[in-house]
Amino acid sequence: MAKTEVILTHNVVGLGAESDHVKVAAGYARNYLFPQGLAISLTAANKRRLESLRQRRAERESLEFNTMSELAKGLSKTVLVLTAKTGEDGKMFGSITPGTIADELRHQFDVVVDKKKIHVEHPLRTLGEHEIELRLHDDVTATLKVRIDSTTPPPQPAQPSFAEPRAREARKAMEIAPAKGRETAKSPQTAPAEAKRERLPRKPRTEKKAE
């Protein structure tokens, strides 16, 4: 496949930045780079544009560095709060990925960070706080704090029931009341019987014989 040298006039991901000399397939340059205005052919006339391209590149990179540095300072003071469903044992259903973090940064703080710049060794699967590295620029990194809370309400402790103690007190009161009633009913009948037992027996009357 025929190759050709071109001078990039814009940053092309995976290929280079403006003012770079690169070799590409002739068809790729002819059908894509040249029509899109991303490169120019390497000629003596075009070489004279290199200085302006280099200056524009330096200005762009300086602006990117300053912008990412300010962003890093702000994100380092930020706590991104995410929520997840959990089971009774507190374990999360699913995980938090770089894509999720990028979406929430945009949604909560209106900050756009490419998910490829969010470095997470393993998807987050536990509740609590985590520190995530953001590789915002070749020379700029930041640490973002991410806190994951559960959306599942915690189990409520069992409330003491007052119905059973009250029922026991009611039953006890009912048992005491009839007992008192029975004692009251017996007292008039037993009193005379006790009085009879206390009386002394009368001596038999004896008559005197007539002399």
Backbone as a printed PyTorch tensor [residue, N CA C, xyz], in Angstrom:
tensor([[[  0.8470,  -1.1960,   0.0000],
         [  0.0000,   0.0000,   0.0000],
         [  0.8870,   1.2520,   0.0000]],

        [[  0.5900,   2.1730,  -0.9140],
         [  1.4020,   3.3760,  -1.0550],
         [  1.2440,   4.2780,   0.1570]],

        [[  2.3630,   4.8600,   0.5990],
         [  2.3840,   5.7760,   1.7330],
         [  2.7260,   7.1750,   1.2450]],

        [[  2.2830,   8.1370,   2.0070],
         [  2.6070,   9.5200,   1.6930],
         [  2.8230,  10.2890,   2.9890]],

        [[  3.6780,  11.3020,   2.9290],
         [  3.9420,  12.1340,   4.1020],
         [  3.0190,  13.3450,   4.0790]],

        [[  2.4720,  13.6390,   5.2590],
         [  1.5910,  14.7910,   5.3590],
         [  1.9610,  15.5790,   6.6100]],

        [[  1.4970,  16.8250,   6.6470],
         [  1.6560,  17.6770,   7.8290],
         [  0.2620,  17.8500,   8.4400]],

        [[  0.1190,  17.4230,   9.6760],
         [ -1.1750,  17.5540,  10.3380],
         [ -1.4280,  19.0150,  10.6890]],

        [[ -2.6300,  19.4540,  10.4090],
         [ -3.0040,  20.8290,  10.7530],
         [ -3.9070,  20.8710,  11.9890]],

        [[ -4.3460,  19.7040,  12.4420],
         [ -5.1700,  19.6090,  13.6450],
         [ -4.7720,  18.3460,  14.4140]],

        [[ -5.1960,  18.2900,  15.6340],
         [ -4.9410,  17.1140,  16.4440],
         [ -5.8170,  15.9660,  15.9480]],

        [[ -5.2010,  14.8490,  15.6240],
         [ -5.9200,  13.6610,  15.1700],
         [ -5.6060,  12.5350,  16.1430]],

        [[ -6.6220,  12.0810,  16.8240],
         [ -6.4240,  11.0490,  17.8390],
         [ -5.8240,   9.7970,  17.2120]],

        [[ -4.7630,   9.3090,  17.8400],
         [ -4.1120,   8.1050,  17.3450],
         [ -3.1160,   8.3430,  16.2210]],

        [[ -3.0330,   9.6020,  15.7940],
         [ -2.1280,   9.8910,  14.6860],
         [ -1.1020,  10.9520,  15.0550]],

        [[ -1.5390,  12.0400,  15.6460],
         [ -0.6060,  13.0940,  16.0470],
         [ -1.3240,  14.4110,  16.2300]],

        [[ -0.5350,  15.4740,  16.4660],
         [ -1.0830,  16.8140,  16.6620],
         [ -0.6060,  17.7240,  15.5360]],

        [[ -1.1990,  18.9220,  15.5010],
         [ -0.8220,  19.8460,  14.4330],
         [  0.6840,  20.0970,  14.4220]],

        [[  1.2130,  20.2400,  13.2120],
         [  2.6310,  20.4560,  12.8880],
         [  3.4320,  19.1510,  12.8580]],

        [[  2.8180,  18.0100,  13.1950],
         [  3.5340,  16.7420,  13.1270],
         [  3.6210,  16.2590,  11.6820]],

        [[  4.7970,  15.6840,  11.3490],
         [  4.9570,  15.0230,  10.0530],
         [  4.6340,  13.5430,  10.2610]],

        [[  3.7070,  13.0260,   9.5150],
         [  3.3520,  11.6110,   9.6750],
         [  3.2190,  10.9710,   8.3030]],

        [[  3.4440,   9.6620,   8.2930],
         [  3.2410,   8.8800,   7.0780],
         [  1.9250,   8.1320,   7.1960]],

        [[  1.1080,   8.2680,   6.1970],
         [ -0.1900,   7.5880,   6.2100],
         [ -0.4210,   6.9710,   4.8350]],

        [[ -1.4230,   6.1310,   4.7520],
         [ -1.7850,   5.5500,   3.4550],
         [ -2.2630,   6.6630,   2.5230]],

        [[ -1.8400,   6.5820,   1.2920],
         [ -2.1890,   7.6300,   0.3250],
         [ -3.7000,   7.7800,   0.1920]],

        [[ -4.4020,   6.6500,   0.2050],
         [ -5.8580,   6.7200,   0.0790],
         [ -6.4990,   7.3730,   1.3060]],

        [[ -5.9680,   7.0980,   2.4960],
         [ -6.4880,   7.6980,   3.7330],
         [ -6.3010,   9.2200,   3.7040]],

        [[ -5.1320,   9.6570,   3.2360],
         [ -4.8730,  11.0930,   3.1440],
         [ -5.7670,  11.7390,   2.0950]],

        [[ -5.8840,  11.0770,   0.9680],
         [ -6.6310,  11.6680,  -0.1450],
         [ -8.1380,  11.6960,   0.1330]],

        [[ -8.6500,  10.6300,   0.7740],
         [-10.1010,  10.5010,   0.9430],
         [-10.6250,  11.0540,   2.2780]],

        [[ -9.7260,  11.2240,   3.2690],
         [-10.2180,  11.6640,   4.5700],
         [ -9.4830,  12.9010,   5.1070]],

        [[ -8.1530,  12.7930,   5.2530],
         [ -7.4250,  13.8780,   5.9080],
         [ -7.4960,  15.1840,   5.1110]],

        [[ -7.2430,  15.1160,   3.8240],
         [ -7.2500,  16.3400,   3.0280],
         [ -8.6620,  16.9450,   2.9270]],

        [[ -9.7110,  16.1510,   2.6170],
         [-11.0520,  16.7550,   2.5190],
         [-11.5410,  17.3470,   3.8510]],

        [[-11.1360,  16.7410,   4.9890],
         [-11.5690,  17.2370,   6.2940],
         [-10.7190,  18.4140,   6.7860]],

        [[ -9.6930,  18.7660,   6.0490],
         [ -8.8310,  19.8650,   6.4500],
         [ -7.9640,  19.5290,   7.6490]],

        [[ -7.6770,  18.2320,   7.8590],
         [ -6.8800,  17.7920,   8.9990],
         [ -5.3890,  17.7010,   8.6780]],

        [[ -5.0470,  17.7600,   7.4150],
         [ -3.6350,  17.6460,   7.0210],
         [ -3.4270,  18.3150,   5.6680]],

        [[ -2.1740,  18.6000,   5.4080],
         [ -1.7720,  19.1190,   4.1000],
         [ -0.5870,  18.3050,   3.6160]],

        [[ -0.3990,  18.2880,   2.3200],
         [  0.7050,  17.5030,   1.7680],
         [  2.0440,  18.1560,   2.1200]],

        [[  3.0850,  17.3350,   2.2020],
         [  4.4150,  17.8250,   2.5840],
         [  5.1120,  18.3850,   1.3440]],

        [[  4.9590,  19.6810,   1.1710],
         [  5.6060,  20.3710,   0.0570],
         [  6.3900,  21.5490,   0.6110]],

        [[  7.2780,  22.1140,  -0.2450],
         [  8.0920,  23.2520,   0.1990],
         [  7.2080,  24.4230,   0.5980]],

        [[  6.1350,  24.6340,  -0.1500],
         [  5.2530,  25.7560,   0.1630],
         [  4.5530,  25.5410,   1.4990]],

        [[  4.1340,  24.2950,   1.7420],
         [  3.4250,  24.0120,   2.9910],
         [  4.3410,  24.0030,   4.2070]],

        [[  5.6410,  23.7470,   3.9830],
         [  6.5770,  23.7440,   5.1130],
         [  6.6600,  25.1190,   5.7610]],

        [[  6.3860,  26.1490,   4.9580],
         [  6.4510,  27.4870,   5.5110],
         [  5.3240,  27.7360,   6.5230]],

        [[  4.3040,  26.8670,   6.5340],
         [  3.1970,  27.0180,   7.4770],
         [  3.4960,  26.3470,   8.8210]],

        [[  4.6140,  25.6350,   8.8740],
         [  4.9070,  24.8760,  10.0860],
         [  5.0200,  25.7790,  11.3210]],

        [[  5.6620,  26.9230,  11.1560],
         [  5.8660,  27.7820,  12.3180],
         [  4.5350,  28.2370,  12.9200]],

        [[  3.6050,  28.6210,  12.0800],
         [  2.3030,  29.0520,  12.5860],
         [  1.5490,  27.8900,  13.2170]],

        [[  1.7190,  26.6910,  12.6240],
         [  1.0610,  25.5130,  13.1930],
         [  1.6380,  25.1760,  14.5680]],

        [[  2.9560,  25.2900,  14.7030],
         [  3.6020,  25.0060,  15.9850],
         [  3.1680,  26.0080,  17.0520]],

        [[  3.0540,  27.2550,  16.6570],
         [  2.6220,  28.2720,  17.6070],
         [  1.1800,  28.0310,  18.0540]],

        [[  0.3300,  27.6640,  17.1270],
         [ -1.0580,  27.3800,  17.4710],
         [ -1.1460,  26.1520,  18.3810]],

        [[ -0.3060,  25.1710,  18.1150],
         [ -0.2900,  23.9760,  18.9620],
         [  0.1380,  24.3170,  20.3890]],

        [[  1.1790,  25.1480,  20.5180],
         [  1.6570,  25.5180,  21.8540],
         [  0.5760,  26.2670,  22.6320]],

        [[ -0.1310,  27.1560,  21.9440],
         [ -1.2030,  27.8840,  22.6100],
         [ -2.3300,  26.9530,  23.0400]],

        [[ -2.6860,  25.9870,  22.1970],
         [ -3.7570,  25.0440,  22.5290],
         [ -3.3670,  24.1810,  23.7210]],

        [[ -2.1240,  23.6700,  23.7060],
         [ -1.6850,  22.8050,  24.7990],
         [ -1.5810,  23.5720,  26.1120]],

        [[ -1.1590,  24.8280,  26.0390],
         [ -1.0930,  25.6440,  27.2460],
         [ -2.4870,  25.8830,  27.8160]],

        [[ -3.4600,  26.1440,  26.9350],
         [ -4.8330,  26.3570,  27.3870],
         [ -5.4060,  25.0790,  27.9980]],

        [[ -5.1390,  23.9440,  27.3660],
         [ -5.6240,  22.6700,  27.9010],
         [ -5.0150,  22.3890,  29.2730]],

        [[ -3.7230,  22.6590,  29.4110],
         [ -3.0560,  22.4100,  30.6870],
         [ -3.6550,  23.2770,  31.8000]],

        [[ -3.8390,  24.5700,  31.5130],
         [ -4.3980,  25.4710,  32.5180],
         [ -5.8400,  25.0790,  32.8750]],

        [[ -6.6040,  24.7280,  31.8440],
         [ -7.9990,  24.3470,  32.0820],
         [ -8.0770,  23.0850,  32.9380]],

        [[ -7.2760,  22.0670,  32.6080],
         [ -7.3000,  20.8120,  33.3540],
         [ -6.7490,  20.9890,  34.7730]],

        [[ -5.7900,  21.9060,  34.9340],
         [ -5.2490,  22.1610,  36.2770],
         [ -6.3140,  22.7690,  37.1810]],

        [[ -7.0710,  23.7190,  36.6460],
         [ -8.1550,  24.3170,  37.4250],
         [ -9.2410,  23.2900,  37.7240]],

        [[ -9.5330,  22.4600,  36.7390],
         [-10.5400,  21.4260,  36.9420],
         [-10.0950,  20.4330,  38.0110]],

        [[ -8.8150,  20.0860,  37.9890],
         [ -8.2750,  19.1490,  38.9870],
         [ -8.4070,  19.7120,  40.3930]],

        [[ -8.1440,  20.9990,  40.5650],
         [ -8.2720,  21.6210,  41.8870],
         [ -9.7080,  21.5530,  42.3850]],

        [[-10.6410,  21.8390,  41.4800],
         [-12.0440,  21.8050,  41.8780],
         [-12.5190,  20.4000,  42.2110]],

        [[-12.1510,  19.4280,  41.3810],
         [-12.6060,  18.0530,  41.6050],
         [-11.9780,  17.4380,  42.8500]],

        [[-10.7840,  17.8740,  43.2020],
         [-10.1230,  17.3380,  44.3980],
         [-10.8600,  17.7250,  45.6700]],

        [[-11.6820,  18.7840,  45.6090],
         [-12.4540,  19.2200,  46.7690],
         [-13.9010,  18.7450,  46.6990]],

        [[-14.1980,  17.9240,  45.7030],
         [-15.5710,  17.5060,  45.4600],
         [-15.8070,  16.0880,  45.9590]],

        [[-17.0010,  15.8550,  46.4730],
         [-17.4270,  14.4970,  46.8370],
         [-18.6260,  14.1520,  45.9470]],

        [[-18.4310,  13.1820,  45.1030],
         [-19.5000,  12.7450,  44.2110],
         [-20.3000,  11.6640,  44.9250]],

        [[-21.5830,  11.9390,  45.1600],
         [-22.4360,  10.9980,  45.8940],
         [-23.2660,  10.1960,  44.8950]],

        [[-23.1210,   8.8880,  44.9560],
         [-23.8790,   7.9750,  44.1050],
         [-24.7460,   7.0850,  44.9930]],

        [[-25.7800,   6.5130,  44.4280],
         [-26.6570,   5.6210,  45.1790],
         [-26.7620,   4.2880,  44.4580]],

        [[-26.9950,   3.2530,  45.2490],
         [-27.1150,   1.9140,  44.6780],
         [-28.0490,   1.0860,  45.5470]],

        [[-28.7110,   0.1250,  44.9360],
         [-29.5720,  -0.7880,  45.6810],
         [-28.7080,  -1.8670,  46.3360]],

        [[-29.1020,  -2.2550,  47.5260],
         [-28.3610,  -3.2890,  48.2520],
         [-29.3280,  -4.3280,  48.8060]],

        [[-28.7780,  -5.5000,  49.1130],
         [-29.5680,  -6.5500,  49.7250],
         [-29.5780,  -6.4050,  51.2320]],

        [[-30.1880,  -7.3720,  51.9060],
         [-30.2760,  -7.3270,  53.3600],
         [-28.8990,  -7.4020,  54.0090]],

        [[-27.9350,  -8.0250,  53.3150],
         [-26.5840,  -8.1460,  53.8620],
         [-25.7380,  -6.9160,  53.5720]],

        [[-26.3180,  -5.9150,  52.9200],
         [-25.5830,  -4.6880,  52.6190],
         [-24.7790,  -4.7320,  51.3390]],

        [[-24.8020,  -5.8380,  50.6090],
         [-24.0420,  -5.9460,  49.3630],
         [-24.8120,  -5.2840,  48.2210]],

        [[-24.0460,  -4.6190,  47.3480],
         [-24.6580,  -3.8960,  46.2440],
         [-25.1080,  -4.8320,  45.1410]],

        [[-26.2040,  -4.4100,  44.4820],
         [-26.6210,  -5.0700,  43.2560],
         [-25.9390,  -4.3280,  42.0980]],

        [[-25.0720,  -5.0010,  41.3520],
         [-24.3670,  -4.3310,  40.2760],
         [-23.1240,  -3.6230,  40.7770]],

        [[-22.5920,  -2.6870,  39.9740],
         [-21.3540,  -1.9960,  40.3250],
         [-21.3460,  -0.6050,  39.7070]],

        [[-20.3810,   0.2190,  40.1670],
         [-20.1940,   1.5720,  39.6430],
         [-19.0000,   1.5530,  38.6930]],

        [[-19.1990,   2.0080,  37.4570],
         [-18.1720,   1.9750,  36.4210],
         [-17.7120,   3.3980,  36.0910]],

        [[-16.6080,   3.5460,  35.3570],
         [-16.1780,   4.8840,  34.9260],
         [-17.2600,   5.6240,  34.1460]],

        [[-18.0220,   4.8870,  33.3550],
         [-19.1050,   5.5230,  32.6100],
         [-20.1510,   6.1210,  33.5320]],

        [[-20.4730,   5.4130,  34.6210],
         [-21.4330,   5.9220,  35.5980],
         [-20.9050,   7.1900,  36.2510]],

        [[-19.6220,   7.1840,  36.6180],
         [-19.0150,   8.3550,  37.2650],
         [-19.0210,   9.5520,  36.3090]],

        [[-18.6740,   9.3230,  35.0470],
         [-18.6630,  10.4110,  34.0620],
         [-20.0680,  10.9930,  33.8920]],

        [[-21.0790,  10.1190,  33.8350],
         [-22.4620,  10.5960,  33.6790],
         [-22.8950,  11.4320,  34.8780]],

        [[-22.5410,  10.9850,  36.0910],
         [-22.9620,  11.7140,  37.2900],
         [-22.2010,  13.0260,  37.4590]],

        [[-20.9390,  13.0830,  37.0360],
         [-20.2050,  14.3530,  37.0700],
         [-20.8800,  15.3810,  36.1690]],

        [[-21.3220,  14.9220,  35.0200],
         [-22.0050,  15.8330,  34.1020],
         [-23.3740,  16.2230,  34.6490]],

        [[-24.0700,  15.2700,  35.2540],
         [-25.4230,  15.5340,  35.7520],
         [-25.4090,  16.4010,  37.0040]],

        [[-24.5170,  16.1100,  37.9520],
         [-24.5240,  16.8130,  39.2340],
         [-23.7480,  18.1270,  39.2170]],

        [[-22.6400,  18.1700,  38.4680],
         [-21.7680,  19.3510,  38.5160],
         [-21.5620,  20.0170,  37.1630]],

        [[-22.1930,  19.4770,  36.1210],
         [-22.0360,  20.0270,  34.7730],
         [-20.5590,  20.0320,  34.3660]],

        [[-19.8450,  18.9680,  34.7350],
         [-18.4290,  18.8210,  34.4040],
         [-18.2900,  17.6460,  33.4280]],

        [[-17.6640,  17.9110,  32.3000],
         [-17.5020,  16.8750,  31.2850],
         [-16.0960,  16.2900,  31.3900]],

        [[-16.0390,  14.9990,  31.7280],
         [-14.7720,  14.2670,  31.7940],
         [-14.9370,  12.9830,  30.9970]],

        [[-14.0410,  12.7780,  30.0550],
         [-14.0830,  11.5480,  29.2630],
         [-13.9090,  10.3450,  30.1930]],

        [[-14.7730,   9.3430,  30.0410],
         [-14.6870,   8.1770,  30.9230],
         [-13.3470,   7.4430,  30.7950]],

        [[-12.6610,   7.6570,  29.6580],
         [-11.3430,   7.0360,  29.4880],
         [-10.3030,   7.6700,  30.4140]],

        [[-10.6080,   8.8740,  30.9160],
         [ -9.6710,   9.5500,  31.8170],
         [ -9.9520,   9.2160,  33.2880]],

        [[-11.0020,   8.4310,  33.5300],
         [-11.3560,   8.0300,  34.8910],
         [-10.7580,   6.6460,  35.1390]],

        [[ -9.7520,   6.6040,  35.9970],
         [ -9.0030,   5.3620,  36.2090],
         [ -9.5730,   4.6000,  37.4090]],

        [[-10.2260,   3.4860,  37.1230],
         [-10.7740,   2.5990,  38.1620],
         [-10.2470,   1.1960,  37.8730]],

        [[ -9.4130,   0.6680,  38.7900],
         [ -8.8340,  -0.6510,  38.5610],
         [ -9.9030,  -1.7320,  38.4790]],

        [[-10.8990,  -1.6390,  39.3770],
         [-11.9990,  -2.5970,  39.3880],
         [-13.2960,  -1.8330,  39.6160]],

        [[-14.3980,  -2.2720,  39.0160],
         [-15.6820,  -1.6060,  39.2760],
         [-15.9790,  -1.5750,  40.7720]],

        [[-16.5590,  -0.4830,  41.2300],
         [-16.8400,  -0.3090,  42.6580],
         [-18.0740,  -1.1240,  43.0360]],

        [[-17.9260,  -1.9910,  44.0550],
         [-19.0190,  -2.8800,  44.4560],
         [-19.3580,  -2.7800,  45.9380]],

        [[-18.7710,  -1.8160,  46.6570],
         [-19.0270,  -1.6950,  48.0850],
         [-19.4760,  -0.2850,  48.4240]],

        [[-20.3000,  -0.1760,  49.4570],
         [-20.7630,   1.1290,  49.9180],
         [-19.6300,   1.8650,  50.6190]],

        [[-19.8320,   3.1800,  50.7960],
         [-18.8240,   3.9770,  51.4950],
         [-18.0590,   4.8790,  50.5530]],

        [[-16.9210,   5.3840,  51.0270],
         [-16.1080,   6.3280,  50.2520],
         [-14.9880,   5.6120,  49.5020]],

        [[-14.7340,   6.1000,  48.2990],
         [-13.6620,   5.5800,  47.4550],
         [-12.9150,   6.7670,  46.8500]],

        [[-11.6240,   6.5890,  46.5890],
         [-10.8220,   7.6150,  45.9210],
         [-10.4990,   7.1430,  44.5050]],

        [[-10.8700,   7.9800,  43.5470],
         [-10.7210,   7.6390,  42.1340],
         [ -9.6930,   8.5740,  41.4990]],

        [[ -8.8020,   8.0060,  40.7080],
         [ -7.7910,   8.8240,  40.0230],
         [ -8.3330,   9.2870,  38.6650]],

        [[ -8.1900,  10.5870,  38.4290],
         [ -8.5820,  11.1780,  37.1500],
         [ -7.3170,  11.6140,  36.4180]],

        [[ -7.0960,  11.0630,  35.2520],
         [ -5.9360,  11.4390,  34.4320],
         [ -6.4220,  12.4270,  33.3760]],

        [[ -6.4940,  13.6740,  33.7950],
         [ -7.0990,  14.7030,  32.9590],
         [ -6.1990,  15.1600,  31.8170]],

        [[ -4.9110,  15.0420,  32.0190],
         [ -3.9350,  15.5440,  31.0410],
         [ -2.6620,  14.7540,  31.2390]],

        [[ -1.7790,  14.8020,  30.2510],
         [ -0.5040,  14.0830,  30.3960],
         [  0.2470,  14.5220,  31.6480]],

        [[  0.0810,  15.7870,  32.0240],
         [  0.7960,  16.3230,  33.1890],
         [ -0.1300,  16.7100,  34.3410]],

        [[ -1.3970,  16.3170,  34.2670],
         [ -2.3550,  16.7110,  35.3070],
         [ -3.1860,  15.4990,  35.7270]],

        [[ -3.1490,  15.2020,  37.0290],
         [ -4.0050,  14.1670,  37.5960],
         [ -4.7440,  14.7470,  38.8030]],

        [[ -5.8260,  14.1290,  39.1500],
         [ -6.6180,  14.5750,  40.3000],
         [ -7.1970,  13.3610,  40.9930]],

        [[ -7.5420,  13.5450,  42.2710],
         [ -8.1790,  12.4830,  43.0440],
         [ -9.6040,  12.9090,  43.3680]],

        [[-10.5510,  12.1210,  42.9410],
         [-11.9660,  12.4070,  43.1650],
         [-12.5040,  11.4540,  44.2300]],

        [[-13.1940,  12.0200,  45.2260],
         [-13.8260,  11.1950,  46.2550],
         [-15.2420,  10.8320,  45.8030]],

        [[-15.5110,   9.5610,  45.8520],
         [-16.8270,   9.0480,  45.4710],
         [-17.4300,   8.3390,  46.6750]],

        [[-18.6410,   8.7530,  47.0640],
         [-19.3370,   8.0890,  48.1690],
         [-20.5760,   7.3900,  47.6350]],

        [[-20.6840,   6.1160,  47.9610],
         [-21.8140,   5.3250,  47.4950],
         [-22.7390,   5.0610,  48.6730]],

        [[-23.9830,   5.5200,  48.5680],
         [-24.9950,   5.2980,  49.5990],
         [-26.0160,   4.2820,  49.1050]],

        [[-26.6680,   3.6340,  50.0470],
         [-27.6770,   2.6410,  49.7040],
         [-29.0500,   3.2970,  49.6070]],

        [[-29.8140,   2.9010,  48.5880],
         [-31.1890,   3.3750,  48.4640],
         [-32.1610,   2.4440,  49.1680]],

        [[-31.6810,   1.3080,  49.6450],
         [-32.5380,   0.3580,  50.3420],
         [-32.6650,   0.7780,  51.8020]],

        [[-33.8920,   1.0220,  52.3120],
         [-34.0310,   1.4520,  53.7080],
         [-33.5670,   0.3570,  54.6560]],

        [[-32.8960,   0.7230,  55.7560],
         [-32.4320,  -0.2900,  56.7070],
         [-33.5960,  -0.9420,  57.4140]],

        [[-33.4420,  -2.1890,  57.8340],
         [-34.5340,  -2.8710,  58.5500],
         [-34.8520,  -2.1730,  59.8590]],

        [[-36.1340,  -2.0250,  60.1490],
         [-36.5730,  -1.3470,  61.3690],
         [-36.5120,  -2.3120,  62.5480]],

        [[-35.9880,  -1.8620,  63.7060],
         [-35.9650,  -2.7400,  64.8770],
         [-37.3720,  -3.0350,  65.3660]],

        [[-37.5620,  -4.2400,  65.8940],
         [-38.8760,  -4.6510,  66.3700],
         [-39.3090,  -3.7700,  67.5380]],

        [[-40.5180,  -3.2240,  67.4600],
         [-41.0420,  -2.3770,  68.5090],
         [-41.6740,  -3.2340,  69.5980]],

        [[-41.4410,  -2.9050,  70.8810],
         [-42.0550,  -3.6850,  71.9520],
         [-43.5670,  -3.5540,  71.9180]],

        [[-44.2590,  -4.6600,  72.0850],
         [-45.7190,  -4.6650,  72.0590],
         [-46.2600,  -4.4620,  73.4620]],

        [[-47.1580,  -3.4900,  73.5920],
         [-47.7640,  -3.2120,  74.8930],
         [-49.0920,  -3.9350,  75.0460]],

        [[-49.5540,  -4.6130,  74.0280],
         [-50.8510,  -5.2730,  74.0960],
         [-50.8150,  -6.4510,  75.0600]],

        [[-49.7590,  -7.2650,  74.9990],
         [-49.6860,  -8.4620,  75.8390],
         [-49.5990,  -8.1210,  77.3200]],

        [[-48.7020,  -7.1870,  77.7440],
         [-48.7030,  -6.8250,  79.1700],
         [-50.0480,  -6.3080,  79.6510]],

        [[-50.7120,  -5.4990,  78.8130],
         [-52.0140,  -4.9770,  79.2050],
         [-53.0290,  -6.1010,  79.3280]],

        [[-52.9510,  -7.0790,  78.4180],
         [-53.8800,  -8.2040,  78.4890],
         [-53.6470,  -9.0110,  79.7630]],

        [[-52.3680,  -9.1950,  80.1220],
         [-52.0730,  -9.9440,  81.3440],
         [-52.6020,  -9.2060,  82.5710]],

        [[-52.4360,  -7.8690,  82.5790],
         [-52.9560,  -7.0960,  83.7060],
         [-54.4720,  -7.1910,  83.7920]],

        [[-55.1450,  -7.1940,  82.6450],
         [-56.6030,  -7.2940,  82.6360],
         [-57.0550,  -8.6470,  83.1750]],

        [[-56.3570,  -9.7250,  82.7320],
         [-56.7200, -11.0620,  83.2080],
         [-56.5060, -11.1820,  84.7130]],

        [[-55.3980, -10.5960,  85.1900],
         [-55.1060, -10.6580,  86.6250],
         [-56.1740,  -9.9120,  87.4200]],

        [[-56.6060,  -8.7590,  86.9020],
         [-57.6370,  -7.9920,  87.5910],
         [-58.9520,  -8.7630,  87.6450]],

        [[-59.2570,  -9.4750,  86.5470],
         [-60.4940, -10.2590,  86.5060],
         [-60.4390, -11.4220,  87.4810]],

        [[-59.2610, -12.0030,  87.6910],
         [-59.1280, -13.1140,  88.6340],
         [-59.2670, -12.6290,  90.0690]],

        [[-58.7490, -11.4430,  90.3600],
         [-58.8150, -10.9150,  91.7170],
         [-60.2340, -10.4930,  92.0710]],

        [[-60.9590,  -9.8940,  91.1650],
         [-62.3080,  -9.3780,  91.4350],
         [-63.2710, -10.4690,  91.8530]],

        [[-63.3940, -11.6070,  91.1500],
         [-64.3130, -12.6660,  91.5920],
         [-63.9200, -13.2450,  92.9340]],

        [[-62.6180, -13.3490,  93.2000],
         [-62.1770, -13.8970,  94.4740],
         [-62.6500, -13.0250,  95.6280]],

        [[-62.5470, -11.7210,  95.4560],
         [-63.0290, -10.8150,  96.4930],
         [-64.5340, -10.9330,  96.6550]],

        [[-65.2460, -11.1230,  95.5390],
         [-66.6910, -11.2620,  95.6060],
         [-67.0990, -12.5080,  96.3720]],

        [[-66.3670, -13.6040,  96.1380],
         [-66.6930, -14.8590,  96.8260],
         [-66.4520, -14.7320,  98.3180]],

        [[-65.3730, -14.0520,  98.6950],
         [-65.0860, -13.8740, 100.1140],
         [-66.1700, -13.0410, 100.7780]],

        [[-66.6590, -12.0170, 100.0940],
         [-67.7050, -11.1540, 100.6500],
         [-69.0100, -11.9170, 100.8150]],

        [[-69.3210, -12.7980,  99.8580],
         [-70.5680, -13.5520,  99.9200],
         [-70.5540, -14.5810, 101.0410]],

        [[-69.4180, -15.1310, 101.3540],
         [-69.3290, -16.1650, 102.3780],
         [-69.3980, -15.5950, 103.7860]],

        [[-68.9880, -14.3860, 104.0230],
         [-68.8350, -13.8390, 105.3730],
         [-70.1310, -13.8300, 106.1780]],

        [[-71.3460, -13.4950, 105.6630],
         [-72.5510, -13.4850, 106.4820],
         [-72.9610, -14.8890, 106.9010]],

        [[-72.6960, -15.9110, 106.0770],
         [-73.1300, -17.2580, 106.3880],
         [-72.2210, -17.9150, 107.4070]],

        [[-70.9840, -17.6330, 107.3520],
         [-70.0410, -18.2830, 108.2490],
         [-70.0390, -17.6570, 109.6170]],

        [[-70.4200, -16.3970, 109.7490],
         [-70.3850, -15.7310, 111.0510],
         [-71.2900, -16.4080, 112.0670]],

        [[-72.6100, -16.7390, 111.7670],
         [-73.4630, -17.3950, 112.7520],
         [-72.9400, -18.7560, 113.1300]],

        [[-72.3870, -19.4970, 112.1620],
         [-71.8760, -20.8290, 112.4730],
         [-70.7500, -20.7480, 113.4680]],

        [[-69.8990, -19.7460, 113.2750],
         [-68.7960, -19.5910, 114.2000],
         [-69.3070, -19.1880, 115.5720]],

        [[-70.3860, -18.3690, 115.6040],
         [-70.9570, -17.9430, 116.8870],
         [-71.5440, -19.1370, 117.6180]],

        [[-72.2130, -20.0610, 116.8580],
         [-72.7890, -21.2510, 117.5060],
         [-71.7220, -22.1120, 118.1240]],

        [[-70.5900, -22.2180, 117.4560],
         [-69.5240, -23.0530, 117.9900],
         [-68.9540, -22.4520, 119.2660]],

        [[-69.0110, -21.1120, 119.3710],
         [-68.4370, -20.4630, 120.5400],
         [-69.3690, -20.5280, 121.7650]],

        [[-70.7070, -20.7330, 121.5790],
         [-71.6290, -20.7840, 122.7130],
         [-71.4000, -22.0540, 123.5250]],

        [[-71.5080, -21.9080, 124.8680],
         [-71.3440, -23.0550, 125.7610],
         [-72.6550, -23.8260, 125.8360]],

        [[-72.6320, -25.1340, 125.9600],
         [-73.8830, -25.9050, 126.0510],
         [-74.5600, -25.6580, 127.4070]],

        [[-75.8640, -25.5470, 127.3440],
         [-76.6200, -25.3050, 128.5740],
         [-76.6880, -26.5890, 129.4240]],

        [[-76.6140, -26.3910, 130.7810],
         [-76.7350, -27.5460, 131.6830],
         [-78.1860, -27.9480, 131.7970]],

        [[-78.4570, -29.2410, 131.8830],
         [-79.8610, -29.6880, 132.0260],
         [-80.4360, -29.2290, 133.3630]],

        [[-81.7080, -28.8020, 133.2970],
         [-82.3820, -28.3160, 134.5250],
         [-82.8150, -29.5390, 135.3490]],

        [[-82.5170, -29.5280, 136.6610],
         [-82.8780, -30.6290, 137.5760],
         [-83.9420, -30.1750, 138.5660]],

        [[-84.9120, -31.0300, 138.8580],
         [-86.0130, -30.6800, 139.7630],
         [-85.7470, -31.3090, 141.1250]],

        [[-86.0950, -30.5320, 142.1720],
         [-85.9440, -31.0410, 143.5420],
         [-87.0810, -31.9540, 143.8940]],

        [[-86.7620, -33.1200, 144.5080],
         [-87.7810, -34.0470, 144.9390],
         [-88.4860, -33.5250, 146.2030]],

        [[-89.8040, -33.7850, 146.2630],
         [-90.5630, -33.3360, 147.4410],
         [-90.2930, -34.2280, 148.5960]],

        [[-90.0670, -33.6450, 149.7150],
         [-89.8190, -34.4160, 150.9120],
         [-91.1550, -34.7610, 151.5630]]])
